[in-house]
Amino acid sequence: MLDENEKQAENAKEIEAEVVKDDAKKVEQQDTSEEAIVDETSEIIEETVIEETVIEEAKKVEVSEDEKVDETTEAIDAIEKSVAESAEKEEDKEEDSSVDYTSLSLEELVSELHKTLSNNPPQKVKSQVDAIKNAFNKQFGTLIAEKKAVFLAEGGDSIDFQFSSPIKTEYNKLLSEHKKQRDAYYGDLEKQLKENLEKRLVVIENLKNLIQDADTATMYKDFKVLQDAWRAIGPVSKTRYNDTWKTYHHHVERFYDLLHLSNDFRDLDFKHNLEEKLKIIEKAEALAEDADVNLAFKELQDLHKVWKEDIGPVSQEMREEVWQKFSAATKKIHDKRHDHFREMRSKYQEIIDVKLAVVAEINAFDTSGNKTHNDWQKSIKDIEVLRQKYFNAGKLPYAKSEEVWQQFKGATKKFNSAKNVFYKQEKGDQQDNLKNKIALIELAESLRESEDWELATNTMKKVQADWKKIGHVPRKFSDDIWKRFKAACNHYFDRYHQEKNAVSKEQQDIVDSKKEFLESLKQELEPTKDIVLGAINKWKELGRLPRNVRHLEDKFNKQIDRMLDGLSLDKKEVSMLKFTNTVDSLAADNDVRKLDSEQMFVRKKIDEVVREIQQLENNLGFFSNAKADNPLVLNVRNQVNAFKEDLTIWKEKLSYLKKLDY
């Protein structure tokens, strides 16, 4: 393997006329081919461990350590290094993203992350994902700091502070899934690169055997098969690319030099390859005149890849000539690019100075006098002029641009923050919302001391509902108007509940009677169905309990449940007696909310039981060939029957609820 400094000199030795099969003598014959020169001028990493086959063949094209690297070889080396790297990474080019993630909310960032990960392969979204992560972590960190400050202000201890967010959970889930996909991709890629290397080594070995056997009747056809196989193999690791290619082309030229008995085939191939290489040279010479040096360099890489991968050798007498032409065009593009960047480096400080001057202007921009929309529109145009001046100053490499860019972002953020404060305050709908909420506050405050309970209560409930329908108000008014509204509502409803909970003498008699009756039920140790039904009717006859002692209803229901559990009644009858007792007490109190809740609960249970029955019956379908007395089948059928009994009870409960008039 060649060291980076051991490159082939521009003027190589003359190709010897005869080619022999002995690999040891083949080194000197191969030194002058354009493919050998390409390989010997490419950057090869010394630490790479090459299979014995590659090492053996690489030694055949080594040149003397005393040969000096010239400028042309350096230009070729830069190109070949780029080709080797791009051969491995050709599928990893990322899509450009023009989204300004810093302006998005947390929800929008998670949505953007989901869209980015869903619509792109995992290896092509690194820059977008990193930008989203930076924006999200900064916003979420600010949110946590605000929540913690509120927690501490309310008397909490810092060690007890906890904060969780569904949006953060979803964000973490998306990133976790992306990491799994990305790791899987690169694991598969590494495996594929290794497999491709093994395939290339097999082709090289087969090519050596083909040359060794030298069967003139089939060797040309077999060579074409190997050539197609080589071209069909995907990329290999950049550290192995040049070594394997060098060895392969070493034997390709050996083959053509040995193809004496099929000169027509060989000459036809040489002619075709020469035509294709001359076309590439023309393209390279045209690129040398292109003003865009970066684009020219990129396209030159593609030309070198085609030269190496897709086109075979030319005749010995033309090899040096066409290669020197291609090398000259390559050197011209390389030198032009080198001069461009050398010139740019001399201008970097000048560009930095211009950009920092623009940053200083933006930082010093005074917005304190902006009082109207027109004032701000004029300022926005002035800032846009400065922004364009910043971008037009020129480009900088990342190492030099990042610090300047962060200063620029900070300056524009300062301006945008002031602008956003103004426009948030100027939103007309927020001003209208403020007026509407103040009107509701005044109405609520007028009812604070009202004793027309029915009218005032209905009005206050409507006021609360209307408040919820009104949107946001300017931030500086939000806390104050909420405190006023909450105080008015709480004052009225505290008075209302106090009035409702007041117990008259008649109501107190009902409470005492029901407490006494409850004690008597506790002594009933051997109840019958008639006793239970009589107790339920007796409880109703005693009268309706005041709101503040409704807990007695729960105690009564527990006693009824206890007595029913001791009866020899079937499951359905006991369940319905318990249910009707509870529901009837709710209906007597006209507790609509609890009755609605009870009906929703019953409907939910019906749906759950139906799903269970469907699942079990579906499971039975898997035992179609089992015997009827199979224990597993019998168990499933018993479960189905039990669920069907439950379903009948739940449906009867729902029917009972529907008949109630509430």
Buried (B, 14 or more C-beta within 10 A) or exposed (E): BBEBEBBBBBEBEEBBEEBEEEBEEBBBBBBBBBBBBBBBBBBBBEEBEBBEBBEEBBEBBBBEEEBEBBEBBBBBBBBBBBBBBBBBEEEBEEEEBEBEBBEBEBEBBBBBBBEBBEEBBBBBBEEBBEBBBEBBEEBBEEBBEEBBEEBEEEEEEEEEBEEEEEBBEBBEEBBEEBEEBBEEBEEEBEEEBEEBBEBBBBBBEBBBEBBEEEEEEEBBEBBEEBBEBBEEBBBBBBBBBBBBBBBBBBBBBBBBBBBEEBEEBBEEBBEEBBEBBBEBBEBBBEBBEBEEBEEBBEBBBEBBBBBBEEBBBBBBEBBBEBBBBBBBBBBBBBBBBBEBEEEBEEEBEEBBEBBBEBBEBBBEBEBEEBEEEEEBEEBEEBBEEBBEBBEEBBEBEEEBBEEBBEBBEEBBEBBBEBBEEBEEEEBEEBBEBBEBBBEBBEBBBEBBEBEEEEEBBEBBEEBBEBBEEBEEBBEEBBEEBBEBBEBBBEBBBEBBEEEEEEBEEEBEEBBEBBEEBBEEBEEBEEBEBEBBEEBBEBBEEBBBBBEBBEEBBEEBBEBBBBBBEEBEBEEEEBBBBBBBBBBBBBBBBEBEEBBEEBBEEBBEBBEBBBEBBEEBEEBBEEBEEEEEEEEEBEEBBEBBEBBEEBBEBBBBBBEBBEEEEE
